[in-house]
Amino acid sequence: MAVQAQFQNGEVEAMQMNGVIVEDIELDEEVDNSQQVVATARKVKRIHRSSSGSESSNSNHAVEKNLSGPLQVRKNSRKSRDGKGRGLPKKGGAGGKGTWGAPGDELFEDGHCRDVKDPNYDSESEDEYVVDVIKPKIGLEEFTQIFEPVLLEYYDTGNTEEVVRTINELDVNAKVSQILEIAISKALDHKAAHREMTSVLISDLYGKILSSQDVMSGFDAILDNLAELTIDTPEAPSVIGQFIARAIADDCIAPKYVMKFKGTVDDEHKQAALDKAELLLSRKHGIVRLDNIWGTGGGIRPVKYLVKQMVLLLKEFLSSGDVAEATRCLQELEVPHFHHELVYEATVMVLEDSSERAAHRMCDLLKSLSDAVIITPEQMSQGFRRVYDALPDISLDVPSAYTLMERFAQMCHRDGVISTALFREMPQRGRKRFVSEGDGGKIKETV
């Protein structure tokens, strides 16, 4: 049974549906104009279980009681329920569940969560910390693997500053003496030019990376392992003695280093190395001579000396015809940038000899060196072009130089020593024009 009640400017409807009473209350109330307050319409829905008439009357009485007092607010309203608030949202709109914070808070976000209830909260983030740069400590094996490629690159470039920079980047600590041990052990497997570069490297590292004590500790370790080094390098005792003498000449260690071992050495290899160093130091002007203890190799040698050595090996080759020996002598000079001089001297020697035997042997030598890429195509072309430019001067001593040069160039072109373009660059000697040719010597009339 439905119950209806009429109030001032309001309407209450109650309907009973399936044993449940639903009450809809609409209130639109205007207060005195002096207060200038307007209460908005409001709906209240209440659900009561079906009961007797007394319970229904009590429910209606409760509705009248709620409407008789001051205007009630909604349950989820942000306004103060006790009527003392200013009607502003909580925390200025920056708080509450599901909120992003106040506008502009993202500008001050530092990536750290300071709310204990936040899933991203980290207790360690509360304390301020300072980040320090720590160089990782490396072991001996790892250091050896890193330093060996640096040393091999140094043999190609000769730049000691790059080696110093690489060592400074590593936390070597107590392994500084191992630098000298690794460098000398590697130098034993290389030629004299690389041993000279190793001595220069030790001298440059002294005072920057190595101290006098480090150098002595390094030599002590090498002398203790000298028996094992001799297995792979039989001349190791003599070479180590040279390294010790050179280090003393470079003021890396004191001369008394050799004297302290007298009478205390039982190993024959170690004693041989110390005797070699003492012998080199006791020679007259020994300290000065030790500067060239490994010899002068590569581009350090004077040009005249290199030219003389190349002429000698070419003359020996013409006599013996041993291509392998000539190749070995050329490689020992260690001047790949100066191989064009060998091509020039070989070609000039063919022109001066003026024999088929010399031309065939020199062509065979140049072909062998070209096929093995010991002489590069650029060096070969440069050598032949030098001969082309010098032909006018050579023809003064060898009148048939142009003819011989053409014959030798054809031979080299046939064997693939020179390219077709280089063969066509060969100059042709201009034939002199006699007076009897052409006009018969008749003087032309002047116009």
C-alpha positions in Angstrom: 0.0 0.0 0.0 1.5 3.3 -1.0 1.7 6.2 1.3 1.9 9.8 0.1 2.7 12.9 2.2 2.7 16.5 1.1 5.1 19.1 2.6 5.7 22.8 1.8 7.4 23.1 -1.6 8.2 19.4 -1.3 6.9 16.0 -2.2 7.3 12.6 -0.7 6.3 9.5 -2.5 6.5 6.1 -1.0 5.9 3.0 -3.0 5.9 -0.5 -1.9 7.5 -2.8 -4.5 7.9 -6.5 -3.8 7.7 -6.1 -0.1 10.2 -3.1 -0.1 9.2 0.5 0.6 11.2 3.2 -1.4 10.8 6.8 -0.4 11.7 9.7 -2.7 11.9 13.1 -1.1 12.3 16.3 -3.1 13.0 19.5 -1.3 13.2 22.9 -2.7 13.3 25.5 0.0 13.8 29.2 -0.1 14.8 31.1 3.0 14.5 34.7 3.8 15.8 37.1 1.2 18.0 38.8 3.9 20.1 35.7 4.2 20.6 35.4 0.4 21.0 31.6 0.7 19.4 29.1 -1.7 19.3 25.4 -0.9 19.4 23.2 -3.9 17.1 20.3 -4.6 18.1 17.1 -3.0 16.9 13.5 -3.2 17.2 11.0 -0.6 16.6 7.4 -1.2 16.2 5.0 1.6 15.4 1.3 1.4 13.5 -0.3 4.2 12.3 -3.8 4.7 8.6 -4.4 4.7 7.2 -4.3 8.2 4.1 -3.5 10.1 2.3 -0.2 10.1 4.0 0.9 13.3 7.4 0.5 11.7 6.3 2.4 8.6 5.1 5.2 10.7 8.4 5.3 12.5 10.2 5.5 9.2 8.1 8.4 8.1 8.8 10.1 11.4 12.5 9.7 10.9 12.3 11.3 7.5 10.4 14.2 8.9 13.0 14.5 11.7 15.9 14.7 9.1 14.1 17.3 7.1 13.1 19.4 10.1 16.7 20.2 11.1 19.4 22.1 9.1 20.1 21.2 5.5 22.0 17.8 5.4 25.0 17.2 3.1 25.8 14.2 1.1 27.9 11.4 2.4 30.7 11.8 -0.1 30.7 15.6 0.0 34.1 17.3 0.7 32.4 20.0 2.7 32.8 20.0 6.4 30.0 18.0 8.1 30.0 20.0 11.3 29.5 23.3 9.4 32.8 24.8 10.5 34.8 24.4 7.3 35.3 26.8 4.5 34.0 24.3 1.9 37.5 23.9 0.3 38.7 20.4 -0.9 41.0 18.4 1.3 44.7 19.4 1.2 44.0 21.9 -1.5 43.0 19.1 -3.9 46.4 17.4 -3.6 45.5 14.6 -1.2 43.2 11.7 -1.1 43.0 8.3 -2.8 43.4 8.3 -6.6 44.7 11.9 -6.8 47.8 13.0 -8.8 48.8 15.8 -6.4 48.6 19.5 -6.6 49.3 21.2 -10.0 53.0 21.8 -10.3 54.2 19.0 -8.0 55.7 17.2 -10.9 58.3 20.0 -11.2 59.8 19.0 -7.9 59.8 15.3 -8.4 63.2 13.8 -7.6 62.4 10.1 -8.3 62.4 9.1 -4.6 59.3 8.0 -2.8 59.1 9.1 0.9 55.7 7.6 1.7 56.0 4.5 3.8 52.7 3.1 2.5 53.7 3.5 -1.1 54.7 0.3 -2.8 57.7 2.0 -4.4 59.0 3.2 -1.0 62.6 2.3 -0.2 63.9 2.7 3.3 67.5 3.2 2.0 66.3 6.3 0.1 65.7 8.2 3.3 69.4 8.6 4.0 71.4 11.0 1.8 74.4 9.3 0.0 77.3 10.4 -2.0 78.5 8.6 -5.1 82.3 8.0 -5.3 84.2 6.9 -8.4 85.9 3.6 -7.6 88.4 2.0 -10.0 87.9 -1.7 -10.1 90.9 -3.7 -9.0 92.1 -6.2 -11.5 94.2 -9.4 -11.1 97.5 -10.2 -12.6 96.1 -12.4 -15.4 93.5 -9.8 -16.4 96.2 -7.0 -16.3 98.4 -9.2 -18.6 95.6 -9.7 -21.1 95.0 -5.9 -21.2 98.6 -4.8 -21.3 99.9 -7.2 -24.0 97.7 -5.6 -26.8 98.8 -2.2 -25.6 102.4 -3.2 -25.9 101.9 -4.7 -29.4 100.2 -1.5 -30.5 103.2 0.5 -29.1 105.5 -1.5 -31.3 103.5 -0.2 -34.3 103.1 3.4 -33.3 106.0 4.1 -30.9 103.8 6.4 -28.8 104.7 6.0 -25.1 102.2 8.6 -24.0 99.3 6.2 -25.0 100.9 3.5 -22.9 101.1 5.9 -19.9 97.5 6.9 -20.3 96.3 3.3 -20.5 98.2 2.3 -17.3 96.8 5.3 -15.4 93.3 4.3 -16.3 93.9 0.9 -14.6 94.2 0.3 -10.9 97.5 -1.4 -11.0 98.4 -0.9 -7.3 101.1 -3.4 -6.3 101.5 -4.8 -9.8 103.6 -1.9 -11.1 106.7 -4.0 -11.2 104.8 -6.5 -13.4 104.8 -3.9 -16.2 108.5 -4.3 -16.7 108.4 -8.0 -16.4 105.7 -8.3 -19.1 107.4 -5.8 -21.4 110.8 -7.6 -21.3 109.2 -11.0 -21.6 107.4 -9.9 -24.8 110.6 -8.2 -26.2 112.4 -11.6 -26.0 110.1 -12.9 -28.7 110.7 -9.9 -31.0 113.6 -8.5 -33.0 116.2 -6.0 -31.9 114.2 -2.9 -33.1 111.4 -3.9 -30.7 113.8 -4.5 -27.9 115.2 -0.9 -28.4 111.6 0.4 -28.2 111.1 -1.6 -25.0 114.1 0.0 -23.5 112.8 3.5 -24.5 109.4 2.6 -23.0 111.0 1.6 -19.6 113.0 4.9 -19.6 109.8 6.9 -20.4 107.8 5.1 -17.7 110.5 5.8 -15.1 109.4 8.7 -12.9 105.8 8.6 -14.2 104.7 5.1 -13.5 107.8 3.2 -12.3 110.2 4.1 -9.5 113.7 2.8 -9.1 112.5 0.2 -6.6 109.8 -1.0 -9.1 112.4 -1.4 -11.8 114.7 -3.4 -9.5 111.8 -5.5 -8.4 110.9 -6.2 -12.0 114.4 -7.3 -12.9 114.5 -9.5 -9.7 111.4 -11.3 -10.9 112.8 -11.8 -14.4 116.1 -13.1 -13.1 114.2 -15.6 -10.9 112.3 -16.9 -13.9 115.2 -16.8 -16.3 115.5 -20.6 -16.4 112.0 -20.9 -17.8 112.5 -18.0 -20.3 115.7 -19.7 -21.6 113.6 -22.7 -22.7 111.8 -20.7 -25.4 114.6 -18.1 -26.0 118.1 -19.7 -25.6 119.8 -16.2 -25.8 117.6 -14.9 -22.9 120.5 -14.5 -20.4 122.5 -12.3 -22.8 119.4 -10.3 -23.7 118.4 -9.8 -20.1 122.0 -8.6 -19.3 121.7 -6.1 -22.1 118.4 -4.8 -20.7 120.0 -4.4 -17.2 123.0 -2.5 -18.6 120.7 -0.3 -20.7 118.5 0.5 -17.7 121.6 1.5 -15.7 122.7 3.7 -18.7 119.3 5.4 -18.7 119.6 6.1 -14.9 116.6 3.9 -14.1 118.6 1.8 -11.6 121.9 2.4 -9.8 125.1 0.6 -11.0 125.3 -1.2 -7.6 122.4 -3.3 -8.6 124.7 -5.7 -10.4 127.3 -5.7 -7.6 124.8 -6.9 -4.9 124.5 -10.3 -6.5 128.2 -11.2 -6.4 128.8 -14.5 -4.5 125.1 -15.1 -3.9 123.9 -16.5 -7.3 123.6 -20.3 -7.7 121.7 -20.3 -11.1 124.0 -20.4 -14.1 121.5 -18.5 -16.3 121.1 -15.8 -13.8 124.9 -15.5 -13.4 125.3 -15.3 -17.2 122.9 -12.4 -17.4 124.7 -10.5 -14.6 128.1 -11.2 -16.2 126.9 -9.8 -19.5 125.6 -6.6 -17.8 128.9 -6.2 -15.9 130.9 -6.7 -19.1 129.0 -4.1 -21.0 129.3 -1.6 -18.1 133.0 -2.1 -17.7 133.9 -1.4 -21.3 135.6 1.9 -22.1 132.9 4.5 -22.8 130.5 1.8 -22.0 127.7 4.1 -20.8 127.8 6.0 -24.1 127.9 2.8 -26.2 124.9 1.4 -24.5 122.7 3.9 -26.2 123.1 1.9 -29.3 123.2 -1.5 -27.6 120.4 -2.8 -29.8 121.7 -1.2 -32.9 120.0 1.5 -35.0 117.1 0.0 -37.1 114.4 1.2 -39.4 114.0 4.8 -40.2 116.6 5.8 -37.6 119.4 4.7 -39.9 120.9 7.4 -42.3 119.7 7.3 -45.9 123.2 6.9 -47.3 123.6 3.8 -45.1 120.3 2.3 -46.4 121.2 3.0 -50.0 124.6 1.4 -49.6 123.1 -1.7 -48.0 120.6 -2.1 -50.8 123.3 -1.7 -53.5 125.3 -4.4 -51.7 122.5 -6.9 -51.5 121.6 -6.3 -55.2 125.2 -6.9 -56.3 125.4 -10.1 -54.2 122.1 -11.2 -55.7 123.4 -10.7 -59.3 126.3 -13.0 -58.3 124.5 -15.7 -56.5 120.9 -15.5 -57.8 119.6 -16.4 -54.3 116.1 -14.7 -54.1 115.5 -15.9 -50.5 118.7 -14.4 -49.2 118.1 -11.1 -50.9 114.6 -11.0 -49.5 115.9 -11.7 -46.0 118.5 -9.0 -46.2 115.8 -6.5 -47.4 113.4 -7.4 -44.6 116.2 -7.0 -42.0 116.6 -3.3 -43.0 113.0 -2.7 -41.7 112.3 0.2 -44.1 109.1 -0.7 -46.0 108.6 3.0 -46.8 112.0 3.1 -48.5 111.6 0.0 -50.8 111.2 2.3 -53.8 115.0 2.9 -53.5 115.6 -0.9 -54.1 113.4 -0.8 -57.3 115.3 2.3 -58.5 118.8 0.8 -57.8 117.8 -2.5 -59.4 116.6 -0.9 -62.6 119.6 1.4 -62.9 121.9 -1.6 -62.3 120.2 -3.4 -65.3 120.8 -0.4 -67.5 124.4 -0.1 -66.5 125.1 -3.8 -66.9 123.3 -3.9 -70.3 123.0 -7.7 -70.3 120.1 -10.1 -70.6 121.3 -12.1 -67.6 121.1 -9.1 -65.3 117.6 -8.1 -66.7 116.2 -11.6 -66.2 117.5 -11.9 -62.6 116.3 -8.5 -61.5 112.9 -9.1 -63.1 112.7 -12.4 -61.2 113.6 -10.7 -57.9 111.1 -7.9 -58.4 108.4 -10.4 -59.3 109.1 -12.4 -56.2 109.0 -9.3 -53.9 105.8 -8.1 -55.6 104.0 -11.4 -55.4 104.9 -11.6 -51.6 103.7 -8.0 -51.2 107.1 -7.2 -49.6 107.3 -4.4 -52.1 103.8 -2.8 -52.4 102.5 -1.6 -55.8 102.9 2.0 -54.7 106.6 1.5 -53.9 107.1 -0.3 -57.2 105.4 2.5 -59.2 107.4 5.1 -57.3 110.7 3.4 -58.1 110.0 3.0 -61.8 108.8 6.7 -62.1 112.1 7.8 -60.5 113.9 5.9 -63.2 111.7 7.5 -65.9 112.6 11.0 -64.6 116.3 10.2 -64.4 116.6 8.7 -67.9 117.9 11.9 -69.5 120.8 11.9 -67.0 121.4 8.1 -67.2 121.5 8.3 -71.0 124.6 10.5 -70.7 126.5 7.5 -69.3 124.5 4.8 -71.0 123.6 6.0 -74.5 121.3 3.0 -75.1 119.4 3.6 -71.8 116.1 4.3 -73.5 116.2 1.1 -75.5 117.3 -1.0 -72.5 114.7 0.6 -70.4 112.0 -0.2 -72.9 113.1 -3.9 -73.1 113.3 -4.2 -69.3 109.9 -2.5 -68.8 108.3 -4.9 -71.3 109.7 -7.9 -69.4 108.4 -6.6 -66.1 105.0 -5.8 -67.6 104.8 -9.3 -69.1 105.5 -10.8 -65.6 102.9 -8.6 -63.9 105.5 -6.5 -62.0 104.2 -3.2 -63.3 100.8 -2.3 -64.6 99.8 -1.3 -68.1 99.3 2.3 -67.2 102.7 2.5 -65.6 104.3 0.8 -68.7 102.7 3.4 -71.0 104.2 6.2 -68.9 107.6 5.3 -70.0 109.2 8.2 -71.9 110.2 7.8 -75.5 113.5 9.4 -76.6 112.9 11.9 -79.4 114.8 11.3 -82.6 117.0 14.1 -83.8 115.8 15.7 -87.1 118.6 16.2 -89.6 118.9 19.2 -92.0 118.6 17.0 -95.1 115.1 15.8 -94.1 112.0 17.7 -95.1 112.8 21.0 -96.8 116.4 19.9 -97.7 117.9 22.7 -95.7 116.2 25.4 -97.7 115.8 28.6 -95.7 112.3 29.8 -95.7 111.6 33.3 -96.7 110.8 35.7 -93.9 107.3 37.1 -94.1 
